[in-house]
Amino acid sequence: MTARYFYRDCLESNWYMFKFRYKGLLFRTAEHALMHEKAVLMGDSRAAAKILKAQRPLQAKKLGRKVEPFDQALWDAHCDKIMEDILVAKFTFSQRMREYLLGERGPFYEASPKDKIWGIGISVEEAEAGAPHNGENKLGKALDRARARLLTIVAREEQVMQAIGVLEPEAPQA
């Protein structure tokens, strides 16, 4: 497997500017969606509303840090699944995004030198040079899970299309 290292300007990044719908709301970035869900989980409707209006992902992140009350244990129990669900929404919102994620091989690593929770704590250049990872890589792992879910969705769609006669089954390889 070939590792896929990414950072801010890449499609995989939570900061990549791409509007998509999640739970009926339109978000500018996955970071907006994650911080909004953090506010909703904690019951901070004011912060959630402000996050929706934020123009840039950094603004959304800063607002997410001000969510009150904040329960770290509650967030830790839910954030991985929330992130995965957001990524599934992001990468199924357009055919281009869907094809991109399905076409990439993993595992994914967010090469953020400053983030040891969602990233690997080192830069793309350091990672590609073989430096040891120094972070949890929660975002990369969520991308791996989202891609696996998307592959399952595609397989089911193909089964349905074959069942209704829209798609011919692939001939066995000799």
matplotlib code that plots the C-alpha trace (Angstrom):
import matplotlib.pyplot as plt

x = [0.0, 1.1, 0.6, -1.3, 0.0, -2.1, -2.4, -4.5, -4.8, -5.7, -9.2, -8.9, -8.3, -11.0, -10.0, -10.5, -13.2, -15.9, -19.6, -21.6, -24.7, -24.6, -27.8, -29.7, -27.3, -24.9, -21.3, -18.4, -15.8, -15.6, -14.1, -17.3, -19.3, -17.1, -17.2, -20.9, -21.5, -19.3, -21.4, -24.7, -23.4, -22.6, -25.9, -24.4, -26.9, -25.4, -21.9, -23.5, -25.3, -22.1, -20.1, -22.6, -22.0, -18.2, -16.5, -13.3, -12.3, -10.0, -13.0, -15.1, -12.2, -11.8, -15.6, -15.5, -12.8, -15.2, -18.1, -19.6, -20.2, -17.5, -17.2, -14.0, -15.0, -18.3, -16.5, -13.9, -16.6, -18.3, -15.8, -14.4, -17.8, -18.9, -15.8, -16.3, -20.0, -19.0, -16.4, -18.9, -21.3, -18.5, -17.2, -20.6, -21.9, -20.5, -19.4, -16.0, -15.4, -16.7, -14.5, -11.5, -11.8, -12.5, -9.5, -7.1, -5.3, -4.5, -3.8, -4.4, -2.3, -2.9, 0.6, 0.1, 3.2, 1.2, -1.6, -0.8, -4.5, -6.1, -2.7, 0.6, 2.5, 5.0, 5.0, 4.4, 8.1, 9.2, 6.7, 7.8, 11.4, 10.5, 10.4, 8.4, 4.8, 4.2, 0.4, -2.8, -3.9, -7.6, -8.5, -6.5, -8.1, -11.6, -10.8, -9.8, -13.2, -15.2, -13.5, -14.3, -18.0, -18.1, -16.7, -19.5, -22.1, -20.8, -20.8, -24.5, -25.4, -23.9, -25.8, -29.1, -28.4, -27.6, -30.7, -32.9, -31.1, -29.4, -25.9, -24.5, -22.5, -18.8, -17.7, -15.4, -11.7, -10.2]
y = [0.0, 3.5, 6.1, 9.2, 12.2, 15.4, 18.8, 22.0, 22.5, 18.9, 17.6, 15.3, 18.2, 19.5, 23.0, 22.3, 24.8, 22.6, 23.1, 20.0, 19.0, 17.2, 16.5, 18.9, 21.9, 23.4, 23.6, 25.4, 22.9, 19.7, 21.7, 23.8, 20.6, 19.1, 22.3, 22.6, 19.1, 19.7, 22.6, 20.7, 17.7, 20.0, 21.9, 25.2, 26.4, 29.9, 28.6, 26.3, 29.2, 31.3, 28.4, 28.1, 31.7, 31.6, 32.4, 30.4, 27.2, 28.9, 31.0, 27.8, 26.2, 29.2, 29.2, 25.5, 26.0, 28.4, 25.9, 25.9, 23.8, 21.5, 17.9, 16.3, 12.8, 13.2, 14.7, 11.9, 9.3, 10.7, 12.7, 9.8, 8.7, 12.2, 12.9, 9.7, 10.6, 14.1, 12.7, 10.3, 13.2, 15.3, 12.6, 11.5, 15.1, 15.2, 12.6, 14.3, 14.0, 10.4, 9.3, 11.0, 9.2, 5.9, 6.3, 7.0, 4.2, 4.5, 4.6, 8.4, 10.5, 14.2, 15.6, 18.5, 19.4, 21.2, 18.7, 15.5, 14.5, 14.8, 14.6, 12.9, 15.8, 16.1, 17.7, 15.9, 16.3, 14.8, 11.9, 11.2, 11.2, 8.4, 10.4, 8.6, 9.8, 11.7, 11.9, 9.9, 10.7, 10.7, 12.4, 10.0, 7.0, 8.6, 9.0, 5.3, 4.3, 6.7, 5.2, 1.7, 2.7, 4.3, 1.1, -0.8, 1.6, 1.3, -2.5, -2.4, 0.0, -2.4, -5.4, -3.5, -2.4, -6.0, -7.2, -4.8, -5.5, -2.2, -3.5, -6.7, -8.8, -9.0, -12.1, -14.3, -13.9, -17.0]
z = [0.0, -0.8, 1.9, 0.9, 2.8, 2.6, 4.2, 3.9, 0.2, -0.6, -1.2, 1.8, 4.2, 6.5, 5.4, 1.6, 0.4, -0.9, -0.1, 0.7, 2.6, 5.9, 8.0, 5.7, 6.2, 3.7, 5.0, 3.4, 4.6, 6.6, 9.4, 9.6, 9.8, 12.5, 14.7, 14.1, 15.3, 18.3, 19.3, 18.7, 20.7, 23.6, 23.4, 22.4, 19.8, 19.7, 18.7, 16.2, 14.5, 14.4, 13.0, 10.1, 9.3, 9.5, 6.1, 6.6, 8.3, 10.7, 11.9, 12.4, 14.3, 16.6, 17.3, 17.9, 20.6, 22.4, 22.7, 26.2, 28.1, 26.7, 27.9, 26.6, 27.4, 25.5, 22.5, 22.6, 22.6, 19.5, 17.4, 15.3, 14.1, 13.5, 11.4, 9.4, 8.7, 7.6, 5.2, 3.7, 3.1, 1.6, -0.7, -1.9, -2.5, -6.0, -8.6, -8.8, -5.1, -5.0, -7.9, -6.3, -3.0, -4.6, -6.9, -4.1, -2.3, 1.4, 4.1, 4.5, 6.7, 7.6, 7.5, 9.8, 11.7, 14.4, 14.9, 16.9, 17.3, 13.9, 12.1, 12.3, 13.8, 11.0, 7.5, 4.2, 3.3, 6.6, 6.3, 2.7, 3.8, 6.3, 9.6, 12.3, 12.8, 16.0, 16.1, 16.3, 12.7, 13.5, 10.2, 8.1, 9.9, 9.4, 5.7, 5.5, 7.1, 4.9, 1.8, 3.0, 3.5, 0.1, -1.5, 0.2, -1.1, -4.7, -4.4, -3.2, -6.0, -8.6, -7.1, -7.3, -10.9, -11.8, -10.1, -12.1, -15.3, -15.8, -15.4, -16.7, -14.3, -15.0, -16.8, -14.7, -15.6, -17.3]

ax = plt.figure().add_subplot(projection="3d")
ax.plot(x, y, z, "-o")
ax.set_aspect("equal")
plt.show()
